[in-house]
């Protein structure tokens, strides 16, 4: 089974170096590595050429965003399974790839496998557990879930062939949940396995960027209008509107928050058309609820 590692990067060659080194140390041999560079200006291209010549390096001469950036990599991937990592991630187990391959071989219905993503500075964070049932962090076996973490997931290529890629209109944020809802409409299953772990060296001290508030707000409008029945649509947006508004006030990003909401409303005609064929059915909603997925928030 050929495995593709897909890493999207932008001006983080030192973080990328740590990530690529950890992949090089994998004992599994059938690996290809794709790095999509979203218009870096820090010499990432020369760095890859000098130290990682076997990497399939794709330079994009504009900032394509997270969604389309990863889509570019998906289209180029030839692996049966694509492992998606953030460029500031690290795999610290040389048998990491072997463990993933074993899971996909042993379970033909497994479409996606979400990993335990740990920030070494805050190892017990519950935010990165893809379920409202946070007790699954203690599971010794893969647990079926209804969504996944975009920076620490293995995706069977056949799933993307069937469901399509990330929505490029989003640019950044909510793309994982969009794909997860589409997976819920198929026979494929999403699993979370905390015994397979990725380290994410994410800084917790930086002030959140305006992008988080703009894109989270705008894309949530589009996401919920596309997929959620009216009851969940109204509750979901109400909860998140006030929650994000409070944070936007705290971090002085209210202008970007409201601009995101307004742009979300402006973009509704396209997503209302998409809703006709994408609205979750009662059976799909029931499946998500049983798996402790995300409907109300």
Secondary structure by P-SEA (a helix, b strand, c coil): cbbbbbbbbcccaaaaaaaaaaaaaccccbbbbbbbbcccccaaaaaaaccccccbbbbbcccccaaaaaaaaaaaccccbbbbbcccccccccaaaaaaaaaaaacccccbbbccccccccccccccccccccccccccccccccccccccccccaaaaaacccccccccccaaaaaaaaaaaaccbbbbbbccbbbbbbccccccccaaaaaaaaaaaaaaaaacccaaaaaaaaaaaaaaaaaaaaaacaaaaaaaaaaaaaaaaaaaaaaaccccccaaaaaaaaaacccccc
